[in-house]
Amino acid sequence: MSALPHRRGPAIHDLASRILRLPPSCGPVRLIGVDGHAGSGKSTFAGRLGRALGGAPVLRLDDIASHEELFDWTGRLLEQVIGPLGRGEAARYRPYDWRARRFGPPRELPPAPVVLVEGVGAGRRALRPHLALLLWMDLPREQAWERGRTRDGEEQREFWEGWVRAERRHFAGDPSRPYADLLVRQCREGYEVLQGPKGAAETGRSFTEGDGPSSVW
């Protein structure tokens, strides 16, 4: 069977339909992780998927991380977001201001039927038990980082040097891609959604980077 259509609309809307059929994973919430390397297109894709889901809220991990804690934010996320959502309560977190280098006023996140968690590390070990589905933006890291550097410009060059080292360390110790249910690849027009390594392992099918499209449902 072939993968989902390459065109953005059908692929995203088919994915949204599947997500809405999933059982809740965090209290009443279907928590969906969108992970991938920095610059891989997570924010854009999560925004489009959220709209396809009828306005599902998107929690951006850039709001949870900080300069001092690029990846050491698990406790804050569990306390401020995962815990309340798991109890069916609205979460309240203080988004980080990357220019002012401080956390801002509280922001509320409702226990909606679907909540998207987008950012590097969204599929980390401590979060996976709370996820209904883990998506991985499947762009090689060097390509993703180059896109990110181009997007952010020369003024962020020093930050990117530190970020790349931190991201390498993070994924070396806590990889996400091997546990992805689905891979998302950006095409010239839209997206392609493929079975991920986790799904391949569960079905007994081998999966390699060079595999062609496969059925995801």
CYANA upper distance limits for C-alpha pairs under 8 A (distance plus 0.5 A):
  1 MET  CA    214 SER  CA      6.66
  1 MET  CA    215 SER  CA      5.79
  2 SER  CA    213 PRO  CA      6.35
  2 SER  CA    214 SER  CA      6.03
  2 SER  CA    215 SER  CA      6.17
  3 ALA  CA    192 GLU  CA      7.56
  3 ALA  CA    193 VAL  CA      6.87
  3 ALA  CA    194 LEU  CA      6.24
  3 ALA  CA    213 PRO  CA      5.58
  3 ALA  CA    214 SER  CA      5.79
  3 ALA  CA    215 SER  CA      5.87
  3 ALA  CA    216 VAL  CA      7.38
  4 LEU  CA     10 PRO  CA      8.24
  4 LEU  CA     11 ALA  CA      6.03
  4 LEU  CA     14 ASP  CA      8.30
  4 LEU  CA    192 GLU  CA      6.64
  4 LEU  CA    193 VAL  CA      6.17
  4 LEU  CA    194 LEU  CA      7.66
  4 LEU  CA    215 SER  CA      8.28
  4 LEU  CA    216 VAL  CA      8.34
  5 PRO  CA     10 PRO  CA      6.83
  5 PRO  CA     11 ALA  CA      5.98
  5 PRO  CA    191 TYR  CA      8.34
  5 PRO  CA    192 GLU  CA      6.88
  5 PRO  CA    193 VAL  CA      8.43
  6 HIS  CA     10 PRO  CA      8.36
  6 HIS  CA     11 ALA  CA      6.98
  6 HIS  CA    187 CYS  CA      7.32
  6 HIS  CA    189 GLU  CA      7.59
  6 HIS  CA    190 GLY  CA      6.50
  6 HIS  CA    191 TYR  CA      5.66
  6 HIS  CA    192 GLU  CA      5.19
  6 HIS  CA    193 VAL  CA      8.34
  7 ARG  CA     11 ALA  CA      6.73
  7 ARG  CA    189 GLU  CA      6.34
  7 ARG  CA    190 GLY  CA      5.24
  7 ARG  CA    191 TYR  CA      6.56
  7 ARG  CA    192 GLU  CA      8.00
  8 ARG  CA     12 ILE  CA      6.50
  8 ARG  CA    189 GLU  CA      7.00
  8 ARG  CA    190 GLY  CA      4.08
  8 ARG  CA    191 TYR  CA      5.64
  8 ARG  CA    192 GLU  CA      8.38
  9 GLY  CA     13 HIS  CA      6.46
  9 GLY  CA    190 GLY  CA      7.82
 10 PRO  CA     14 ASP  CA      6.33
 11 ALA  CA     15 LEU  CA      6.64
 11 ALA  CA    190 GLY  CA      8.49
 11 ALA  CA    191 TYR  CA      7.05
 11 ALA  CA    192 GLU  CA      7.15
 11 ALA  CA    193 VAL  CA      7.30
 12 ILE  CA     16 ALA  CA      6.56
 12 ILE  CA     48 ARG  CA      8.22
 12 ILE  CA     49 LEU  CA      6.58
 12 ILE  CA     52 ALA  CA      7.32
 12 ILE  CA    191 TYR  CA      8.14
 13 HIS  CA     17 SER  CA      6.68
 13 HIS  CA     49 LEU  CA      8.25
 13 HIS  CA     52 ALA  CA      6.38
 13 HIS  CA     53 LEU  CA      8.38
 14 ASP  CA     18 ARG  CA      6.90
 15 LEU  CA     19 ILE  CA      6.74
 16 ALA  CA     20 LEU  CA      6.78
 16 ALA  CA     49 LEU  CA      7.34
 16 ALA  CA     52 ALA  CA      6.76
 16 ALA  CA     53 LEU  CA      6.14
 17 SER  CA     21 ARG  CA      7.09
 17 SER  CA     53 LEU  CA      8.45
 18 ARG  CA     22 LEU  CA      7.20
 19 ILE  CA     30 ARG  CA      8.27
 19 ILE  CA    133 LEU  CA      8.31
 20 LEU  CA     53 LEU  CA      8.47
 20 LEU  CA    114 VAL  CA      8.13
 22 LEU  CA     30 ARG  CA      7.69
 22 LEU  CA    132 ALA  CA      7.48
 23 PRO  CA     30 ARG  CA      7.28
 23 PRO  CA    132 ALA  CA      7.81
 24 PRO  CA     28 PRO  CA      5.89
 24 PRO  CA     29 VAL  CA      5.51
 24 PRO  CA     30 ARG  CA      4.87
 24 PRO  CA     31 LEU  CA      7.96
 24 PRO  CA    113 PRO  CA      8.23
 24 PRO  CA    132 ALA  CA      7.20
 25 SER  CA     29 VAL  CA      6.54
 25 SER  CA     30 ARG  CA      5.66
 25 SER  CA     31 LEU  CA      6.70
 25 SER  CA    130 HIS  CA      6.05
 25 SER  CA    131 LEU  CA      6.24
 25 SER  CA    132 ALA  CA      5.58
 26 CYS  CA     30 ARG  CA      6.86
 26 CYS  CA     31 LEU  CA      6.91
 26 CYS  CA     82 ILE  CA      7.81
 26 CYS  CA     85 LEU  CA      6.90
 26 CYS  CA     86 GLY  CA      5.13
 26 CYS  CA    130 HIS  CA      5.89
 26 CYS  CA    131 LEU  CA      7.63
 27 GLY  CA     85 LEU  CA      6.64
 27 GLY  CA     86 GLY  CA      4.38
 27 GLY  CA     87 ARG  CA      6.14
 27 GLY  CA     88 GLY  CA      6.09
 28 PRO  CA     85 LEU  CA      8.08
 28 PRO  CA     86 GLY  CA      7.56
 28 PRO  CA     88 GLY  CA      6.48
 28 PRO  CA    111 PRO  CA      7.45
 28 PRO  CA    112 ALA  CA      8.22
 28 PRO  CA    113 PRO  CA      7.08
 29 VAL  CA     85 LEU  CA      7.46
 29 VAL  CA     86 GLY  CA      7.98
 29 VAL  CA     88 GLY  CA      8.28
 29 VAL  CA    111 PRO  CA      6.48
 29 VAL  CA    112 ALA  CA      6.53
 29 VAL  CA    113 PRO  CA      5.41
 29 VAL  CA    114 VAL  CA      6.05
 29 VAL  CA    115 VAL  CA      7.24
 30 ARG  CA    113 PRO  CA      6.45
 30 ARG  CA    114 VAL  CA      5.17
 30 ARG  CA    115 VAL  CA      6.83
 30 ARG  CA    131 LEU  CA      7.54
 30 ARG  CA    132 ALA  CA      6.02
 31 LEU  CA    114 VAL  CA      6.46
 31 LEU  CA    115 VAL  CA      5.59
 31 LEU  CA    116 LEU  CA      6.49
 31 LEU  CA    117 VAL  CA      7.61
 31 LEU  CA    130 HIS  CA      7.27
 31 LEU  CA    131 LEU  CA      5.39
 31 LEU  CA    132 ALA  CA      5.94
 31 LEU  CA    133 LEU  CA      7.63
 32 ILE  CA    114 VAL  CA      7.76
 32 ILE  CA    115 VAL  CA      6.75
 32 ILE  CA    116 LEU  CA      5.30
 32 ILE  CA    117 VAL  CA      6.51
 32 ILE  CA    131 LEU  CA      6.15
 32 ILE  CA    132 ALA  CA      6.27
 32 ILE  CA    133 LEU  CA      5.58
 32 ILE  CA    134 LEU  CA      6.47
 32 ILE  CA    135 LEU  CA      8.07
 33 GLY  CA    116 LEU  CA      6.52
 33 GLY  CA    117 VAL  CA      5.38
 33 GLY  CA    118 GLU  CA      6.55
 33 GLY  CA    122 ALA  CA      5.80
 33 GLY  CA    123 GLY  CA      6.50
 33 GLY  CA    131 LEU  CA      7.02
 33 GLY  CA    133 LEU  CA      6.86
 33 GLY  CA    134 LEU  CA      5.20
 33 GLY  CA    135 LEU  CA      6.44
 34 VAL  CA     42 LYS  CA      6.89
 34 VAL  CA     46 ALA  CA      7.46
 34 VAL  CA    116 LEU  CA      7.64
 34 VAL  CA    117 VAL  CA      6.57
 34 VAL  CA    118 GLU  CA      5.20
 34 VAL  CA    119 GLY  CA      6.92
 34 VAL  CA    122 ALA  CA      6.60
 34 VAL  CA    123 GLY  CA      7.86
 34 VAL  CA    134 LEU  CA      6.72
 34 VAL  CA    135 LEU  CA      5.36
 34 VAL  CA    136 TRP  CA      6.42
 34 VAL  CA    137 MET  CA      7.71
 35 ASP  CA     42 LYS  CA      7.26
 35 ASP  CA    118 GLU  CA      6.72
 35 ASP  CA    119 GLY  CA      5.96
 35 ASP  CA    120 VAL  CA      5.80
 35 ASP  CA    121 GLY  CA      6.61
 35 ASP  CA    122 ALA  CA      5.63
 35 ASP  CA    123 GLY  CA      6.49
 35 ASP  CA    134 LEU  CA      8.00
 35 ASP  CA    135 LEU  CA      6.71
 35 ASP  CA    136 TRP  CA      5.42
 35 ASP  CA    137 MET  CA      6.74
 35 ASP  CA    176 SER  CA      7.82
 36 GLY  CA     40 SER  CA      6.67
 36 GLY  CA     42 LYS  CA      7.34
 36 GLY  CA    119 GLY  CA      7.65
 36 GLY  CA    120 VAL  CA      6.16
 36 GLY  CA    121 GLY  CA      8.15
 36 GLY  CA    136 TRP  CA      5.82
 36 GLY  CA    137 MET  CA      5.38
 36 GLY  CA    138 ASP  CA      7.31
 36 GLY  CA    139 LEU  CA      8.11
 36 GLY  CA    176 SER  CA      8.45
 36 GLY  CA    177 ARG  CA      8.20
 37 HIS  CA    120 VAL  CA      6.55
 37 HIS  CA    137 MET  CA      8.07
 37 HIS  CA    139 LEU  CA      7.97
 37 HIS  CA    140 PRO  CA      8.23
 37 HIS  CA    141 ARG  CA      6.20
 37 HIS  CA    144 ALA  CA      6.69
 37 HIS  CA    145 TRP  CA      7.78
 37 HIS  CA    167 GLU  CA      8.43
 38 ALA  CA    119 GLY  CA      8.37
 38 ALA  CA    120 VAL  CA      6.89
 38 ALA  CA    141 ARG  CA      8.26
 38 ALA  CA    144 ALA  CA      6.61
 38 ALA  CA    145 TRP  CA      6.48
 38 ALA  CA    148 GLY  CA      7.00
 39 GLY  CA    144 ALA  CA      5.01
 39 GLY  CA    145 TRP  CA      5.98
 39 GLY  CA    146 GLU  CA      7.98
 39 GLY  CA    147 ARG  CA      5.99
 39 GLY  CA    148 GLY  CA      4.74
 39 GLY  CA    149 ARG  CA      8.42
 40 SER  CA    137 MET  CA      6.64
 40 SER  CA    138 ASP  CA      7.95
 40 SER  CA    139 LEU  CA      6.27
 40 SER  CA    141 ARG  CA      8.36
 40 SER  CA    143 GLN  CA      8.43
 40 SER  CA    144 ALA  CA      5.18
 40 SER  CA    145 TRP  CA      8.13
 40 SER  CA    147 ARG  CA      8.03
 40 SER  CA    148 GLY  CA      8.28
 41 GLY  CA     45 PHE  CA      6.72
 41 GLY  CA    137 MET  CA      7.49
 42 LYS  CA     46 ALA  CA      6.41
 42 LYS  CA    118 GLU  CA      6.91
 42 LYS  CA    119 GLY  CA      7.15
 42 LYS  CA    137 MET  CA      6.96
 43 SER  CA     47 GLY  CA      6.61
 43 SER  CA     60 ARG  CA      8.26
 43 SER  CA    118 GLU  CA      7.07
 43 SER  CA    119 GLY  CA      7.98
 44 THR  CA     48 ARG  CA      6.87
 45 PHE  CA     49 LEU  CA      6.59
 46 ALA  CA     50 GLY  CA      6.42
 46 ALA  CA     58 VAL  CA      7.52
 46 ALA  CA    116 LEU  CA      7.47
 46 ALA  CA    118 GLU  CA      7.13
 47 GLY  CA     51 ARG  CA      6.87
 47 GLY  CA     58 VAL  CA      7.60
 48 ARG  CA     52 ALA  CA      6.78
 49 LEU  CA     53 LEU  CA      6.71
 50 GLY  CA     54 GLY  CA      7.15
 50 GLY  CA     55 GLY  CA      5.77
 50 GLY  CA     56 ALA  CA      5.12
 50 GLY  CA     57 PRO  CA      6.98
 50 GLY  CA     58 VAL  CA      7.34
 50 GLY  CA    116 LEU  CA      7.73
 51 ARG  CA     55 GLY  CA      5.13
 51 ARG  CA     56 ALA  CA      7.08
 53 LEU  CA    114 VAL  CA      8.30
 56 ALA  CA    112 ALA  CA      7.56
 56 ALA  CA    113 PRO  CA      8.27
 56 ALA  CA    114 VAL  CA      6.26
 56 ALA  CA    115 VAL  CA      6.32
 56 ALA  CA    116 LEU  CA      7.61
 57 PRO  CA    109 LEU  CA      7.97
 57 PRO  CA    112 ALA  CA      7.99
 57 PRO  CA    114 VAL  CA      7.92
 57 PRO  CA    115 VAL  CA      5.84
 57 PRO  CA    116 LEU  CA      6.80
 58 VAL  CA    115 VAL  CA      6.52
 58 VAL  CA    116 LEU  CA      5.16
 58 VAL  CA    117 VAL  CA      6.41
 58 VAL  CA    118 GLU  CA      7.38
 59 LEU  CA     63 ASP  CA      8.26
 59 LEU  CA    109 LEU  CA      8.47
 59 LEU  CA    115 VAL  CA      7.84
 59 LEU  CA    116 LEU  CA      6.54
 59 LEU  CA    117 VAL  CA      5.32
 59 LEU  CA    118 GLU  CA      6.62
 60 ARG  CA     64 ILE  CA      7.86
 60 ARG  CA    117 VAL  CA      6.59
 60 ARG  CA    118 GLU  CA      5.48
 60 ARG  CA    119 GLY  CA      6.48
 61 LEU  CA     65 ALA  CA      6.63
 61 LEU  CA    117 VAL  CA      7.53
 61 LEU  CA    118 GLU  CA      6.52
 61 LEU  CA    119 GLY  CA      5.48
 61 LEU  CA    120 VAL  CA      7.81
 61 LEU  CA    122 ALA  CA      8.02
 62 ASP  CA     66 SER  CA      7.92
 62 ASP  CA     95 PRO  CA      8.48
 62 ASP  CA     96 TYR  CA      7.75
 62 ASP  CA    119 GLY  CA      7.29
 63 ASP  CA     94 ARG  CA      7.98
 63 ASP  CA     95 PRO  CA      4.76
 63 ASP  CA     96 TYR  CA      5.29
 63 ASP  CA     97 ASP  CA      7.97
 64 ILE  CA     73 TRP  CA      7.14
 64 ILE  CA     76 ARG  CA      7.94
 64 ILE  CA     77 LEU  CA      7.31
 64 ILE  CA     93 TYR  CA      8.37
 64 ILE  CA     94 ARG  CA      8.04
 64 ILE  CA     95 PRO  CA      6.49
 64 ILE  CA     96 TYR  CA      6.76
 65 ALA  CA     69 GLU  CA      6.24
 65 ALA  CA     70 LEU  CA      5.81
 65 ALA  CA     71 PHE  CA      7.06
 65 ALA  CA     72 ASP  CA      8.04
 65 ALA  CA     73 TRP  CA      6.33
 65 ALA  CA     96 TYR  CA      7.42
 66 SER  CA     70 LEU  CA      5.98
 66 SER  CA     96 TYR  CA      6.81
 66 SER  CA     98 TRP  CA      7.64
 66 SER  CA    101 ARG  CA      8.00
 66 SER  CA    102 ARG  CA      8.49
 67 HIS  CA     98 TRP  CA      7.95
 67 HIS  CA    101 ARG  CA      7.67
 69 GLU  CA     73 TRP  CA      6.70
 70 LEU  CA    163 TRP  CA      8.31
 70 LEU  CA    166 ALA  CA      7.91
 71 PHE  CA    121 GLY  CA      7.99
 71 PHE  CA    166 ALA  CA      8.28
 71 PHE  CA    170 HIS  CA      7.71
 73 TRP  CA     77 LEU  CA      6.81
 74 THR  CA     78 LEU  CA      6.65
 74 THR  CA    126 ALA  CA      7.81
 75 GLY  CA     79 GLU  CA      6.56
 76 ARG  CA     80 GLN  CA      6.34
 76 ARG  CA     81 VAL  CA      8.40
 77 LEU  CA     81 VAL  CA      5.83
 77 LEU  CA     82 ILE  CA      6.87
 78 LEU  CA     82 ILE  CA      5.13
 78 LEU  CA     83 GLY  CA      6.17
 79 GLU  CA     83 GLY  CA      5.98
 79 GLU  CA     84 PRO  CA      8.08
 80 GLN  CA     84 PRO  CA      7.35
 80 GLN  CA     91 ALA  CA      6.57
 80 GLN  CA     92 ARG  CA      6.44
 80 GLN  CA     93 TYR  CA      6.04
 81 VAL  CA     85 LEU  CA      6.68
 81 VAL  CA     91 ALA  CA      5.39
 81 VAL  CA     92 ARG  CA      7.17
 81 VAL  CA     93 TYR  CA      7.35
 81 VAL  CA    109 LEU  CA      8.30
 82 ILE  CA     86 GLY  CA      6.43
 82 ILE  CA     91 ALA  CA      8.16
 82 ILE  CA    130 HIS  CA      8.33
 83 GLY  CA     87 ARG  CA      7.02
 83 GLY  CA     91 ALA  CA      8.48
 84 PRO  CA     88 GLY  CA      6.88
 84 PRO  CA     89 GLU  CA      5.44
 84 PRO  CA     90 ALA  CA      6.61
 84 PRO  CA     91 ALA  CA      5.77
 85 LEU  CA     89 GLU  CA      5.72
 85 LEU  CA     90 ALA  CA      6.64
 85 LEU  CA     91 ALA  CA      6.61
 85 LEU  CA    110 PRO  CA      8.15
 85 LEU  CA    111 PRO  CA      5.92
 88 GLY  CA    111 PRO  CA      6.36
 89 GLU  CA    110 PRO  CA      7.59
 89 GLU  CA    111 PRO  CA      6.57
 90 ALA  CA    108 GLU  CA      6.95
 90 ALA  CA    109 LEU  CA      6.02
 90 ALA  CA    110 PRO  CA      4.87
 90 ALA  CA    111 PRO  CA      5.99
 91 ALA  CA    108 GLU  CA      6.15
 91 ALA  CA    109 LEU  CA      5.42
 91 ALA  CA    110 PRO  CA      6.80
 91 ALA  CA    111 PRO  CA      8.00
 92 ARG  CA    106 PRO  CA      6.40
 92 ARG  CA    107 ARG  CA      5.94
 92 ARG  CA    108 GLU  CA      5.07
 92 ARG  CA    109 LEU  CA      6.69
 93 TYR  CA    106 PRO  CA      5.73
 93 TYR  CA    107 ARG  CA      5.94
 93 TYR  CA    108 GLU  CA      7.19
 93 TYR  CA    109 LEU  CA      8.44
 94 ARG  CA    103 PHE  CA      6.17
 94 ARG  CA    104 GLY  CA      5.89
 94 ARG  CA    105 PRO  CA      6.01
 94 ARG  CA    106 PRO  CA      4.85
 94 ARG  CA    107 ARG  CA      6.43
 95 PRO  CA    103 PHE  CA      6.11
 95 PRO  CA    104 GLY  CA      6.04
 95 PRO  CA    105 PRO  CA      7.73
 95 PRO  CA    106 PRO  CA      7.57
 95 PRO  CA    107 ARG  CA      7.59
 96 TYR  CA    101 ARG  CA      7.65
 96 TYR  CA    102 ARG  CA      6.31
 96 TYR  CA    103 PHE  CA      4.68
 96 TYR  CA    104 GLY  CA      6.44
 97 ASP  CA    101 ARG  CA      6.02
 97 ASP  CA    102 ARG  CA      5.99
 97 ASP  CA    103 PHE  CA      6.29
 97 ASP  CA    104 GLY  CA      6.95
 98 TRP  CA    102 ARG  CA      7.67
111 PRO  CA    115 VAL  CA      8.07
117 VAL  CA    122 ALA  CA      6.76
118 GLU  CA    122 ALA  CA      6.60
121 GLY  CA    176 SER  CA      7.67
122 ALA  CA    127 LEU  CA      7.54
122 ALA  CA    176 SER  CA      8.48
123 GLY  CA    127 LEU  CA      6.70
123 GLY  CA    128 ARG  CA      6.26
123 GLY  CA    134 LEU  CA      6.89
123 GLY  CA    175 PRO  CA      8.49
123 GLY  CA    176 SER  CA      5.58
123 GLY  CA    177 ARG  CA      8.45
123 GLY  CA    179 TYR  CA      8.20
123 GLY  CA    180 ALA  CA      8.21
124 ARG  CA    128 ARG  CA      6.77
124 ARG  CA    174 ASP  CA      6.63
124 ARG  CA    175 PRO  CA      7.36
124 ARG  CA    176 SER  CA      6.33
125 ARG  CA    129 PRO  CA      8.37
125 ARG  CA    174 ASP  CA      7.00
125 ARG  CA    176 SER  CA      8.27
127 LEU  CA    131 LEU  CA      7.23
128 ARG  CA    134 LEU  CA      8.27
133 LEU  CA    180 ALA  CA      8.31
133 LEU  CA    181 ASP  CA      6.75
134 LEU  CA    179 TYR  CA      7.94
134 LEU  CA    180 ALA  CA      5.52
134 LEU  CA    181 ASP  CA      5.86
134 LEU  CA    182 LEU  CA      7.19
135 LEU  CA    180 ALA  CA      6.06
135 LEU  CA    181 ASP  CA      6.61
135 LEU  CA    182 LEU  CA      5.53
135 LEU  CA    183 LEU  CA      6.29
135 LEU  CA    184 VAL  CA      7.28
136 TRP  CA    176 SER  CA      8.25
136 TRP  CA    177 ARG  CA      6.65
136 TRP  CA    180 ALA  CA      6.39
136 TRP  CA    182 LEU  CA      6.95
136 TRP  CA    183 LEU  CA      5.43
136 TRP  CA    184 VAL  CA      6.47
137 MET  CA    183 LEU  CA      6.55
137 MET  CA    184 VAL  CA      5.35
137 MET  CA    185 ARG  CA      6.62
138 ASP  CA    183 LEU  CA      6.31
138 ASP  CA    184 VAL  CA      6.12
138 ASP  CA    185 ARG  CA      5.79
139 LEU  CA    143 GLN  CA      7.23
139 LEU  CA    144 ALA  CA      6.59
139 LEU  CA    185 ARG  CA      7.42
140 PRO  CA    144 ALA  CA      6.69
141 ARG  CA    145 TRP  CA      6.44
142 GLU  CA    146 GLU  CA      6.63
143 GLN  CA    147 ARG  CA      6.79
144 ALA  CA    148 GLY  CA      6.74
145 TRP  CA    149 ARG  CA      6.61
145 TRP  CA    164 VAL  CA      8.28
146 GLU  CA    150 THR  CA      6.65
147 ARG  CA    151 ARG  CA      6.61
148 GLY  CA    152 ASP  CA      6.65
149 ARG  CA    153 GLY  CA      6.44
149 ARG  CA    154 GLU  CA      8.16
149 ARG  CA    156 GLN  CA      8.02
149 ARG  CA    157 ARG  CA      7.57
149 ARG  CA    160 TRP  CA      7.49
152 ASP  CA    156 GLN  CA      6.49
153 GLY  CA    157 ARG  CA      7.56
156 GLN  CA    160 TRP  CA      6.69
157 ARG  CA    161 GLU  CA      6.92
158 GLU  CA    162 GLY  CA      7.15
159 PHE  CA    163 TRP  CA      6.56
160 TRP  CA    164 VAL  CA      6.48
161 GLU  CA    165 ARG  CA      7.16
162 GLY  CA    166 ALA  CA      6.79
163 TRP  CA    167 GLU  CA      6.48
164 VAL  CA    168 ARG  CA      6.61
165 ARG  CA    169 ARG  CA      6.88
166 ALA  CA    170 HIS  CA      6.65
167 GLU  CA    171 PHE  CA      6.71
168 ARG  CA    172 ALA  CA      6.51
169 ARG  CA    173 GLY  CA      6.90
170 HIS  CA    174 ASP  CA      6.31
170 HIS  CA    175 PRO  CA      7.84
171 PHE  CA    175 PRO  CA      4.84
171 PHE  CA    176 SER  CA      7.62
176 SER  CA    180 ALA  CA      7.04
177 ARG  CA    196 GLY  CA      8.48
177 ARG  CA    197 PRO  CA      7.75
178 PRO  CA    196 GLY  CA      8.26
178 PRO  CA    197 PRO  CA      5.83
178 PRO  CA    198 LYS  CA      6.67
179 TYR  CA    196 GLY  CA      8.14
179 TYR  CA    197 PRO  CA      6.76
179 TYR  CA    198 LYS  CA      5.34
180 ALA  CA    196 GLY  CA      5.76
180 ALA  CA    197 PRO  CA      6.49
180 ALA  CA    198 LYS  CA      6.00
180 ALA  CA    199 GLY  CA      8.16
181 ASP  CA    195 GLN  CA      6.97
181 ASP  CA    196 GLY  CA      5.17
181 ASP  CA    197 PRO  CA      7.16
181 ASP  CA    198 LYS  CA      5.77
181 ASP  CA    199 GLY  CA      5.89
182 LEU  CA    193 VAL  CA      7.10
182 LEU  CA    194 LEU  CA      6.09
182 LEU  CA    195 GLN  CA      5.26
182 LEU  CA    196 GLY  CA      4.58
182 LEU  CA    197 PRO  CA      8.12
182 LEU  CA    199 GLY  CA      7.99
182 LEU  CA    216 VAL  CA      7.95
183 LEU  CA    193 VAL  CA      6.20
183 LEU  CA    194 LEU  CA      5.57
183 LEU  CA    195 GLN  CA      6.63
183 LEU  CA    196 GLY  CA      5.64
184 VAL  CA    191 TYR  CA      7.14
184 VAL  CA    192 GLU  CA      6.30
184 VAL  CA    193 VAL  CA      5.20
184 VAL  CA    194 LEU  CA      6.98
185 ARG  CA    191 TYR  CA      6.09
185 ARG  CA    192 GLU  CA      5.62
185 ARG  CA    193 VAL  CA      6.93
186 GLN  CA    190 GLY  CA      6.57
186 GLN  CA    191 TYR  CA      4.97
186 GLN  CA    192 GLU  CA      6.84
187 CYS  CA    191 TYR  CA      5.69
187 CYS  CA    192 GLU  CA      7.21
193 VAL  CA    216 VAL  CA      8.33
194 LEU  CA    213 PRO  CA      6.53
194 LEU  CA    214 SER  CA      6.53
194 LEU  CA    215 SER  CA      7.41
194 LEU  CA    216 VAL  CA      6.54
195 GLN  CA    199 GLY  CA      6.60
195 GLN  CA    200 ALA  CA      7.25
195 GLN  CA    213 PRO  CA      8.26
195 GLN  CA    214 SER  CA      6.51
195 GLN  CA    215 SER  CA      6.83
195 GLN  CA    216 VAL  CA      5.30
196 GLY  CA    200 ALA  CA      6.78
196 GLY  CA    207 PHE  CA      8.47
197 PRO  CA    201 ALA  CA      6.61
197 PRO  CA    207 PHE  CA      6.53
198 LYS  CA    202 GLU  CA      6.78
199 GLY  CA    203 THR  CA      6.79
200 ALA  CA    204 GLY  CA      6.54
200 ALA  CA    205 ARG  CA      5.35
200 ALA  CA    206 SER  CA      6.62
200 ALA  CA    207 PHE  CA      6.65
201 ALA  CA    205 ARG  CA      6.45
201 ALA  CA    206 SER  CA      7.26
201 ALA  CA    207 PHE  CA      8.28
207 PHE  CA    211 ASP  CA      6.91
